[in-house]
């Protein structure tokens, strides 16, 4: 099973002095935080959590944390045009409170664990011969997380934002890669 032990869920802060957006936080995932900081531009890492799970599961957890943030605090208006970043503008939310952002991540991880239990996902399940570790309902668990995120937006009477639709596609691509590994 692929385990991306360097993958981290992170919270970064926008550094844009004099702007009304200065200090906004973003929730994301990367296997190299310092590289990702440079790619985004005008940010500093406030917190990261090494999340030991297959990358598709980490990405789905990030998506759920972002859905919680979207529901609670929303995104900046016209974020793609107004945020001075090169990448990841859709991951910024209307909060500068790291504790609140960490709460979104913690809540997402709790729900992911609940869904993993429901679908029987375990990162270390052995095959019938007990000779190698195999994936155990990873696909079902990740799809359940994505459906849960879609349900959050339905409950708000909102369409799933394009950035979330694109993330669901990327997660499914990673799932396919992990399955083929």
C-alpha positions as CSV (number, residue, x, y, z in Angstrom):
1,X,0.0,0.0,0.0
2,X,1.3,3.5,-0.8
3,X,1.7,5.5,2.3
4,X,3.0,9.0,1.7
5,X,4.5,9.6,5.1
6,X,5.7,13.0,4.2
7,X,2.3,14.3,3.3
8,X,1.1,17.0,5.6
9,X,-2.1,18.9,6.0
10,X,-1.1,22.5,6.6
11,X,-2.4,25.9,7.4
12,X,-0.7,28.9,5.8
13,X,-1.2,32.6,6.4
14,X,-1.3,35.2,3.6
15,X,1.3,37.9,4.1
16,X,0.1,41.0,2.3
17,X,0.6,44.1,4.4
18,X,-1.9,46.9,3.9
19,X,-4.4,44.6,2.3
20,X,-7.8,43.7,3.8
21,X,-6.8,40.1,3.0
22,X,-3.6,40.2,5.0
23,X,-3.6,37.3,7.5
24,X,-6.2,35.1,5.8
25,X,-5.6,31.4,6.2
26,X,-5.6,28.6,3.8
27,X,-5.9,24.9,4.4
28,X,-4.0,22.6,2.0
29,X,-1.9,19.5,1.7
30,X,1.6,18.9,0.5
31,X,4.5,16.5,0.7
32,X,6.9,19.4,0.8
33,X,5.7,22.4,2.8
34,X,8.7,24.7,2.0
35,X,8.4,24.0,-1.7
36,X,4.6,24.6,-1.6
37,X,5.2,27.9,0.3
38,X,7.4,29.1,-2.5
39,X,4.9,27.9,-5.2
40,X,2.0,29.8,-3.6
41,X,3.9,33.0,-2.8
42,X,3.2,35.6,-0.1
43,X,2.5,33.0,2.6
44,X,4.0,31.6,5.7
45,X,3.3,28.2,7.2
46,X,1.5,28.5,10.5
47,X,0.9,24.8,11.3
48,X,1.3,21.4,9.7
49,X,0.3,17.9,10.6
50,X,2.0,14.8,9.3
51,X,-1.0,12.7,8.4
52,X,0.0,9.1,8.0
53,X,-2.4,7.8,5.4
54,X,-2.6,7.1,1.7
55,X,-2.5,10.4,-0.2
56,X,-6.1,10.1,-1.5
57,X,-7.3,9.9,2.0
58,X,-5.3,12.9,3.1
59,X,-6.6,14.8,0.1
60,X,-10.2,13.9,0.9
61,X,-9.6,15.0,4.5
62,X,-8.2,18.3,3.3
63,X,-11.3,18.7,1.1
64,X,-13.6,18.0,4.1
65,X,-11.7,20.5,6.3
66,X,-12.1,23.1,3.5
67,X,-15.9,22.3,3.2
68,X,-16.2,23.0,7.0
69,X,-14.3,26.3,6.6
70,X,-16.5,27.2,3.6
71,X,-19.7,26.6,5.5
72,X,-18.5,28.4,8.7
73,X,-16.5,31.4,7.4
74,X,-16.7,31.4,3.6
75,X,-14.2,32.5,1.0
76,X,-13.0,36.0,0.1
77,X,-15.1,37.5,-2.6
78,X,-13.5,37.2,-6.1
79,X,-10.6,35.3,-4.4
80,X,-9.0,34.4,-7.7
81,X,-8.6,38.0,-8.7
82,X,-7.9,39.7,-5.3
83,X,-5.5,37.3,-3.6
84,X,-1.8,38.0,-4.4
85,X,-0.8,34.3,-4.8
86,X,0.4,32.2,-7.7
87,X,-1.4,29.1,-6.7
88,X,-4.0,27.8,-4.2
89,X,-6.3,30.8,-4.1
90,X,-9.4,28.6,-3.7
91,X,-8.0,27.2,-0.4
92,X,-8.2,30.6,1.4
93,X,-11.0,31.3,3.8
94,X,-12.3,34.3,5.7
95,X,-10.5,33.6,8.9
96,X,-7.2,34.6,10.4
97,X,-7.7,32.5,13.5
98,X,-5.3,29.5,13.4
99,X,-7.1,27.8,16.2
100,X,-10.4,27.9,14.2
101,X,-8.6,26.6,11.1
102,X,-7.1,23.8,13.1
103,X,-10.6,23.0,14.4
104,X,-11.8,22.5,10.8
105,X,-8.9,20.1,10.2
106,X,-9.5,18.2,13.5
107,X,-13.3,18.0,12.8
108,X,-12.5,16.6,9.3
109,X,-10.1,14.0,10.7
110,X,-12.7,12.9,13.2
111,X,-15.3,12.5,10.5
112,X,-12.9,10.7,8.3
113,X,-12.1,8.2,11.1
114,X,-15.8,7.7,11.6
115,X,-16.4,7.0,7.9
116,X,-13.3,4.7,7.8
117,X,-14.7,2.7,10.6
118,X,-18.1,2.5,8.8
119,X,-16.5,1.3,5.6
120,X,-14.0,-1.0,7.3
121,X,-10.9,0.9,6.1
122,X,-7.8,0.0,7.9
123,X,-4.3,1.1,6.7
124,X,-2.8,-2.3,7.6
125,X,-4.9,-5.2,6.6
126,X,-3.1,-8.3,5.5
127,X,-4.1,-10.5,2.6
128,X,-5.4,-14.1,3.2
129,X,-1.9,-15.5,3.4
130,X,-0.9,-12.7,5.9
131,X,2.2,-12.1,3.7
132,X,1.5,-8.6,2.5
133,X,-0.6,-5.5,3.4
134,X,-3.5,-4.8,1.0
135,X,-5.9,-1.9,0.7
136,X,-9.0,-2.3,2.7
137,X,-12.0,-0.3,1.4
138,X,-9.9,2.8,0.8
139,X,-11.9,3.5,-2.3
140,X,-15.2,3.2,-0.5
141,X,-14.1,5.4,2.3
142,X,-12.7,8.1,0.1
143,X,-15.9,8.2,-2.0
144,X,-18.0,8.4,1.2
145,X,-15.9,11.4,2.2
146,X,-16.5,13.1,-1.1
147,X,-20.2,12.4,-0.9
148,X,-20.3,13.8,2.6
149,X,-18.7,17.0,1.3
150,X,-21.3,17.2,-1.5
151,X,-24.0,16.8,1.2
152,X,-22.6,19.7,3.1
153,X,-23.1,21.9,0.1
154,X,-26.6,20.5,-0.6
155,X,-27.5,21.3,3.0
156,X,-26.5,24.9,2.4
157,X,-28.5,24.9,-0.8
158,X,-25.4,25.6,-2.8
159,X,-23.8,24.0,-5.8
160,X,-20.5,22.3,-5.3
161,X,-17.9,24.9,-6.1
162,X,-15.8,24.2,-9.2
163,X,-12.6,24.0,-7.1
164,X,-14.2,21.1,-5.1
165,X,-15.3,19.4,-8.3
166,X,-11.8,19.6,-9.6
167,X,-10.4,18.3,-6.3
168,X,-12.8,15.3,-6.4
169,X,-11.4,14.5,-9.9
170,X,-7.8,14.7,-8.6
171,X,-8.6,12.5,-5.6
172,X,-10.1,9.9,-7.9
173,X,-7.0,10.0,-10.1
174,X,-4.7,9.5,-7.0
175,X,-7.0,6.6,-5.9
176,X,-6.5,5.0,-9.3
177,X,-2.7,5.4,-9.1
178,X,-2.7,4.0,-5.5
179,X,-4.8,1.0,-6.6
180,X,-2.4,0.3,-9.5
181,X,0.7,0.5,-7.3
